[in-house]
Every structure is written in C-alpha cells, then in structure tokens.
C-alpha cells in the first residue's frame, strides 16, 4: 500500500460514449503513475505495475473500506458444529443416551479440534 503525495489532473476524453478523466499520482515513496479517479493527499492506494515499451508503469487504485460486506468466517463456530455433529454420530445407535452426554462429548471433540 502506498500513500498519495500529490494528485494532478492529466487529461480527459470520451471513449464509447463515456467520459473519462486521468490523473497523475505521486506517492510518498516516490512512485508516480496514473489513476482514473481523483485522490487526495494522504489517501491510501494500491498499485498495479506493468511493463510498457521497456518502462515500468504504475496504475493506482483507492483502498476500499472494509466496512459492510460479509462477516469473516469464524473457525470456532465451524469447529463447534463439527464437534456436535461428531458427538451425535458417535452416540447414535447407543441406548439410554441423554442430551448431557451429547454436549459433554461435543465439548471433548471441540477441544480436540482446537489443538
């Protein structure tokens, strides 16, 4: 990730009926390249590097906020489900099984999965 030092308007045009604008970006680490969106000084960006006519060219993209979207997976919850499933499968077919036995065995399986 890079931090924007300066953003200057470079050029604009129309392609396939859509207007576009290009900006010249310079980062605090000294990289310079282009972006199709205006950015502010201090903004975090990621870069894409490609070779064109023997020279490296950089294209910069704003870093998106990670707010919203899907919640990260919780491996503990998946392990809890797996442990409960294992305990039910292990105790199925046995006579006189109480709910407490299923939960106790699920806890044992869960502890084993966490190791």
C-alpha positions as CSV (number, residue, x, y, z in Angstrom):
1,X,0.0,0.0,0.0
2,X,1.1,3.5,-0.8
3,X,0.2,6.9,0.4
4,X,-0.7,9.7,-2.1
5,X,1.6,12.7,-2.0
6,X,0.0,14.6,-4.9
7,X,-2.8,14.2,-7.5
8,X,-2.9,16.4,-10.6
9,X,-5.4,16.4,-13.4
10,X,-3.6,15.0,-16.6
11,X,-6.2,14.6,-19.4
12,X,-9.8,13.7,-20.2
13,X,-11.6,12.2,-23.1
14,X,-14.6,10.2,-24.4
15,X,-14.5,6.5,-25.3
16,X,-17.5,4.5,-26.4
17,X,-19.8,7.4,-25.3
18,X,-18.4,7.5,-21.8
19,X,-16.3,10.4,-20.4
20,X,-13.1,9.6,-18.6
21,X,-10.5,11.6,-16.7
22,X,-6.9,10.6,-15.9
23,X,-4.9,11.9,-13.0
24,X,-1.1,11.9,-12.4
25,X,-0.4,10.4,-9.0
26,X,2.8,10.7,-7.0
27,X,3.2,8.7,-3.8
28,X,5.3,9.5,-0.7
29,X,7.6,6.6,-1.5
30,X,8.5,8.2,-4.9
31,X,6.4,6.2,-7.3
32,X,4.5,8.0,-9.9
33,X,1.8,6.8,-12.2
34,X,-1.8,7.3,-13.2
35,X,-5.3,6.9,-11.9
36,X,-8.8,7.2,-13.4
37,X,-10.1,8.7,-10.1
38,X,-9.2,11.8,-8.3
39,X,-7.5,11.2,-5.0
40,X,-6.5,13.4,-2.0
41,X,-3.1,13.7,-0.4
42,X,-2.7,11.2,2.4
43,X,-5.1,8.7,0.9
44,X,-4.1,5.0,0.9
45,X,-3.8,3.4,-2.5
46,X,-2.7,0.1,-4.0
47,X,-0.8,-0.1,-7.2
48,X,-0.7,-2.3,-10.3
49,X,2.6,-2.4,-12.2
50,X,3.1,-3.4,-15.8
51,X,5.9,-3.0,-18.4
52,X,5.2,-0.9,-21.5
53,X,7.9,-0.3,-24.1
54,X,10.6,-1.3,-21.6
55,X,9.5,1.0,-18.8
56,X,7.5,0.3,-15.7
57,X,4.1,2.0,-15.5
58,X,2.0,2.2,-12.3
59,X,-1.7,2.5,-12.0
60,X,-3.1,3.4,-8.6
61,X,-6.5,2.4,-7.1
62,X,-8.0,3.7,-3.9
63,X,-8.1,1.3,-1.0
64,X,-11.7,0.4,-0.2
65,X,-13.1,0.5,3.3
66,X,-13.7,-3.0,4.7
67,X,-17.0,-1.9,6.3
68,X,-20.0,-3.8,5.2
69,X,-19.9,-7.0,3.1
70,X,-19.7,-10.4,4.6
71,X,-18.5,-11.1,8.1
72,X,-15.3,-13.0,8.3
73,X,-15.6,-16.8,8.8
74,X,-15.4,-17.9,12.4
75,X,-13.4,-21.2,12.5
76,X,-14.5,-21.7,16.2
77,X,-18.2,-21.7,15.1
78,X,-17.4,-24.2,12.3
79,X,-15.5,-26.4,14.8
80,X,-18.5,-26.3,17.3
81,X,-20.8,-27.5,14.5
82,X,-18.4,-30.3,13.5
83,X,-17.9,-31.3,17.2
84,X,-21.6,-31.5,17.8
85,X,-22.1,-33.5,14.5
86,X,-19.3,-35.9,15.6
87,X,-20.8,-36.5,19.0
88,X,-24.3,-37.1,17.6
89,X,-22.9,-39.6,15.1
90,X,-20.8,-41.3,17.7
91,X,-23.6,-41.7,20.1
92,X,-26.3,-42.6,17.6
93,X,-27.4,-46.2,18.0
94,X,-26.5,-46.3,21.6
95,X,-29.2,-46.9,24.2
96,X,-30.1,-44.6,27.0
97,X,-28.2,-41.5,25.7
98,X,-29.0,-38.3,27.4
99,X,-28.6,-34.8,26.0
100,X,-26.0,-34.1,28.6
101,X,-23.8,-36.9,27.2
102,X,-24.1,-35.4,23.7
103,X,-23.0,-32.0,24.9
104,X,-20.1,-33.4,27.0
105,X,-18.8,-35.4,24.1
106,X,-19.2,-32.4,21.8
107,X,-17.0,-30.3,24.2
108,X,-14.4,-33.1,24.1
109,X,-14.4,-33.1,20.3
110,X,-14.3,-29.3,20.2
111,X,-11.2,-29.2,22.5
112,X,-9.5,-31.8,20.2
113,X,-10.3,-29.8,17.1
114,X,-8.8,-26.6,18.6
115,X,-5.4,-28.3,19.1
